Amino acid sequence: MAFLTVKYHSRCLNRHITFDMFMPNDEPSADGRPMRTLFLLHGYDMSGWNWVPEYLAVKYNFAVVAPNGENSFWLDGISTGHRFASLLGEELPDYLNRTFGLAKSREDTRIMGLSMGGFGALHTALAYPERFGAAAGLSSALIVHEVAGMEPGKVDNGYANYEYYRECFGEPDKVLTSPANPEFLVDSLLAAGKKLPDIYMCCGTEDFLTENNREFHRFLTDRGVKHEYYEGPGVHDFSFWNEYTPKMIELLFGERT
């Protein structure tokens, strides 16, 4: 297993950035299949790192790319140097393809995240379905409906203020009909007759985001969008995420019948 920290100048973020990469290149792939790629997205108040067990990357022969999304919700924000969705969907795949021969096609490229990163994984795959064949969200922070109701000076949720959400999502009163909303992206893809990525989701039954994930599950079901949603005992922590990460990896990379 090779462990790399890569530094390059990002046009999307207007600065030099680093990302970590983990490649199971010690032995040739048992089935001769080219190495695939998993973009791995961290949550709020975290940074890029790899929580996927090494044996899974070896078993399914995929590289893990763990960028740092700060507290951006992995969206293109209002200010200069805040284009995190474009980083994931355009710049970084091109860089990986050009430099390492990775992320060459949507069939070889997956994206997964937890909490804020779960939102980012689902949103990015829907925003760039030509890049990502599948997405998995663990305890995804699908909070666009809460953001839509925010007013200046009236946000006090213990996480961030109104200005933060406006920077990430844009004007709150417009977010539901904007590309920052995964539901808007689903409807846009369906209306255009485009192929959607495979979608996998899970959430703990005692998680404070459970109902948000159920709502998105119901939304996808109502639209006839094929997806898989799982629940199990757990809260918003790594006890749940460590249990469900192997299950999500199996869905993303395992052979389906």
C-alpha positions as CSV (number, residue, x, y, z in Angstrom):
1,M,0.0,0.0,0.0
2,A,1.5,3.3,-1.0
3,F,0.7,6.4,1.0
4,L,1.2,9.8,-0.7
5,T,0.6,13.4,0.2
6,V,0.3,15.4,-2.9
7,K,0.6,19.2,-3.1
8,Y,-0.3,21.2,-6.2
9,H,-1.8,24.6,-7.1
10,S,-5.5,24.6,-7.3
11,R,-7.3,26.9,-9.8
12,C,-10.6,26.3,-8.0
13,L,-9.3,27.3,-4.6
14,N,-6.7,29.9,-5.8
15,R,-3.9,28.5,-3.6
16,H,-1.7,25.5,-3.1
17,I,-3.5,22.6,-1.6
18,T,-2.7,19.0,-0.5
19,F,-4.6,15.8,-0.6
20,D,-3.8,12.3,0.7
21,M,-3.8,9.3,-1.5
22,F,-3.6,5.6,-0.7
23,M,-2.9,3.1,-3.5
24,P,-2.8,-0.8,-3.1
25,N,0.0,-1.1,-5.6
26,D,2.2,-3.7,-3.8
27,E,0.9,-6.5,-5.9
28,P,-0.8,-6.7,-9.3
29,S,-4.6,-6.9,-9.3
30,A,-5.7,-10.5,-9.0
31,D,-8.2,-10.1,-11.9
32,G,-6.1,-7.8,-14.0
33,R,-8.6,-5.0,-13.6
34,P,-7.2,-1.4,-13.7
35,M,-7.2,0.4,-10.4
36,R,-10.4,2.2,-9.6
37,T,-10.8,5.4,-7.6
38,L,-12.7,6.4,-4.5
39,F,-13.0,10.0,-3.5
40,L,-13.4,10.1,0.3
41,L,-15.0,13.2,1.9
42,H,-14.7,14.1,5.5
43,G,-17.3,15.8,7.7
44,Y,-17.7,19.2,9.3
45,D,-14.9,20.3,11.6
46,M,-12.7,17.5,10.2
47,S,-10.0,17.3,7.5
48,G,-9.1,14.8,4.8
49,W,-8.0,11.4,5.9
50,N,-8.7,7.7,5.2
51,W,-11.0,5.7,7.4
52,V,-11.5,2.9,4.8
53,P,-9.9,-0.3,6.0
54,E,-6.8,-1.1,3.9
55,Y,-8.0,-4.7,3.2
56,L,-11.0,-3.3,1.3
57,A,-8.8,-1.2,-1.0
58,V,-6.7,-4.3,-1.7
59,K,-9.6,-6.6,-2.1
60,Y,-11.4,-4.3,-4.7
61,N,-8.2,-2.7,-6.1
62,F,-9.1,1.0,-5.6
63,A,-7.1,4.1,-4.7
64,V,-8.5,6.3,-2.0
65,V,-8.2,10.0,-2.6
66,A,-8.9,12.1,0.5
67,P,-9.0,15.9,-0.2
68,N,-9.5,18.6,2.4
69,G,-12.9,20.4,2.0
70,E,-12.6,22.6,5.1
71,N,-16.1,23.4,6.3
72,S,-17.4,24.1,2.8
73,F,-20.1,21.5,2.5
74,W,-18.2,20.6,-0.6
75,L,-20.0,23.3,-2.6
76,D,-19.0,26.2,-4.8
77,G,-19.4,29.1,-2.3
78,I,-19.9,32.8,-3.0
79,S,-16.4,34.0,-2.4
80,T,-13.3,33.6,-4.5
81,G,-11.3,30.5,-3.8
82,H,-14.3,28.5,-2.5
83,R,-15.1,26.3,-5.5
84,F,-15.1,22.9,-3.7
85,A,-17.7,21.3,-5.9
86,S,-15.7,22.2,-9.0
87,L,-12.6,20.9,-7.4
88,L,-14.2,17.5,-6.9
89,G,-16.1,17.3,-10.2
90,E,-13.6,18.9,-12.6
91,E,-10.1,19.8,-11.4
92,L,-9.2,16.9,-9.2
93,P,-10.3,14.1,-11.5
94,D,-8.5,15.7,-14.4
95,Y,-5.3,16.0,-12.2
96,L,-5.5,12.4,-11.1
97,N,-6.1,11.2,-14.6
98,R,-3.2,13.2,-16.0
99,T,-0.7,12.6,-13.2
100,F,-1.6,9.1,-11.9
101,G,-3.8,7.5,-14.5
102,L,-6.7,7.4,-12.1
103,A,-10.4,8.4,-12.4
104,K,-10.4,7.8,-16.1
105,S,-14.1,7.1,-16.4
106,R,-17.4,7.2,-14.4
107,E,-17.4,3.4,-14.3
108,D,-14.0,3.5,-12.5
109,T,-14.8,6.4,-10.1
110,R,-16.8,6.4,-6.9
111,I,-17.4,9.0,-4.2
112,M,-18.2,8.5,-0.5
113,G,-18.5,10.7,2.6
114,L,-19.8,11.0,6.1
115,S,-22.0,13.7,7.6
116,M,-21.1,16.9,5.7
117,G,-19.1,14.7,3.4
118,G,-22.1,12.5,2.8
119,F,-24.0,15.5,1.5
120,G,-20.9,16.3,-0.6
121,A,-20.7,12.8,-2.0
122,L,-24.3,12.7,-3.1
123,H,-24.3,16.3,-4.3
124,T,-21.1,15.9,-6.3
125,A,-22.2,12.7,-8.0
126,L,-25.5,14.3,-9.0
127,A,-23.8,17.5,-10.2
128,Y,-21.2,15.5,-12.2
129,P,-22.9,12.2,-13.2
130,E,-20.5,11.9,-16.2
131,R,-17.6,11.7,-13.7
132,F,-19.0,9.4,-10.9
133,G,-20.7,6.1,-11.4
134,A,-21.9,5.8,-7.8
135,A,-22.0,7.7,-4.5
136,A,-22.4,6.6,-0.9
137,G,-23.5,8.9,1.9
138,L,-23.2,7.9,5.5
139,S,-25.3,10.0,7.9
140,S,-25.5,12.6,5.3
141,A,-26.1,16.2,6.4
142,L,-29.0,16.8,3.9
143,I,-30.0,20.1,5.4
144,V,-31.0,22.2,2.4
145,H,-34.6,22.6,3.7
146,E,-33.4,23.9,7.0
147,V,-31.0,26.3,5.2
148,A,-33.9,27.5,3.0
149,G,-35.7,28.8,6.1
150,M,-32.8,30.7,7.6
151,E,-33.0,34.4,8.2
152,P,-30.2,36.9,9.0
153,G,-29.6,37.2,12.7
154,K,-31.9,34.3,13.6
155,V,-29.6,31.3,13.2
156,D,-28.5,29.8,16.5
157,N,-28.0,26.1,16.1
158,G,-24.7,25.6,17.9
159,Y,-22.8,24.9,14.6
160,A,-22.5,28.1,12.5
161,N,-24.1,31.4,11.8
162,Y,-26.3,32.7,9.0
163,E,-23.3,34.1,7.1
164,Y,-21.6,30.7,7.0
165,Y,-24.7,29.0,5.4
166,R,-25.1,31.8,3.0
167,E,-21.4,31.5,1.9
168,C,-21.7,27.8,1.3
169,F,-25.2,27.4,-0.1
170,G,-25.9,30.9,-1.6
171,E,-29.0,32.9,-0.7
172,P,-31.1,30.7,1.5
173,D,-34.4,31.8,0.0
174,K,-33.2,30.5,-3.4
175,V,-31.4,27.3,-2.3
176,L,-34.2,24.9,-3.1
177,T,-34.2,25.8,-6.8
178,S,-30.4,26.0,-7.1
179,P,-27.7,23.5,-8.0
180,A,-26.7,23.4,-4.3
181,N,-29.8,21.3,-3.7
182,P,-29.5,17.6,-4.5
183,E,-33.2,17.3,-5.1
184,F,-33.0,20.1,-7.7
185,L,-30.1,18.2,-9.4
186,V,-32.1,14.9,-9.4
187,D,-35.1,16.6,-11.1
188,S,-32.8,18.3,-13.6
189,L,-31.2,15.1,-14.6
190,L,-34.5,13.3,-14.9
191,A,-36.0,16.1,-17.0
192,A,-33.0,15.9,-19.3
193,G,-33.2,12.1,-19.6
194,K,-29.6,11.7,-18.2
195,K,-28.3,8.7,-16.4
196,L,-28.1,9.1,-12.7
197,P,-25.2,7.7,-10.6
198,D,-26.0,4.7,-8.3
199,I,-27.0,6.0,-4.9
200,Y,-26.4,4.3,-1.6
201,M,-27.3,5.8,1.8
202,C,-27.3,4.8,5.5
203,C,-28.0,6.5,8.8
204,G,-28.3,5.5,12.4
205,T,-31.8,5.3,13.9
206,E,-30.7,7.6,16.8
207,D,-28.8,10.1,14.6
208,F,-30.0,13.7,14.7
209,L,-30.0,13.5,10.8
210,T,-32.1,10.4,10.5
211,E,-35.3,12.2,9.4
212,N,-33.3,14.3,6.8
213,N,-32.0,11.0,5.3
214,R,-35.5,9.5,5.4
215,E,-36.9,12.5,3.6
216,F,-34.3,12.2,0.8
217,H,-35.0,8.5,0.6
218,R,-38.7,9.2,0.2
219,F,-38.0,11.9,-2.4
220,L,-35.9,9.5,-4.5
221,T,-38.6,6.8,-4.1
222,D,-41.3,9.2,-5.2
223,R,-39.3,10.1,-8.3
224,G,-38.7,6.5,-9.1
225,V,-34.9,6.8,-8.7
226,K,-33.2,3.5,-8.0
227,H,-31.2,3.7,-4.8
228,E,-30.5,1.7,-1.6
229,Y,-31.1,3.1,1.9
230,Y,-30.1,1.4,5.1
231,E,-30.7,2.1,8.8
232,G,-29.4,0.5,11.9
233,P,-28.9,1.3,15.6
234,G,-26.5,4.1,16.1
235,V,-25.9,7.8,16.5
236,H,-23.7,10.3,14.6
237,D,-20.3,8.8,15.4
238,F,-17.6,6.4,14.2
239,S,-19.2,3.4,16.0
240,F,-21.9,3.6,13.3
241,W,-19.6,4.7,10.4
242,N,-17.0,2.0,11.1
243,E,-19.8,-0.6,11.0
244,Y,-21.3,0.7,7.8
245,T,-18.2,1.7,5.8
246,P,-17.5,-1.9,4.7
247,K,-21.1,-2.3,3.7
248,M,-21.0,0.8,1.6
249,I,-17.7,-0.2,0.0
250,E,-19.2,-3.6,-1.0
251,L,-22.1,-1.8,-2.6
252,L,-19.8,0.7,-4.4
253,F,-17.2,-1.8,-5.7
254,G,-18.5,-5.3,-5.2
255,E,-20.0,-7.3,-8.1
256,R,-23.7,-6.9,-8.1
257,T,-26.0,-9.7,-9.4
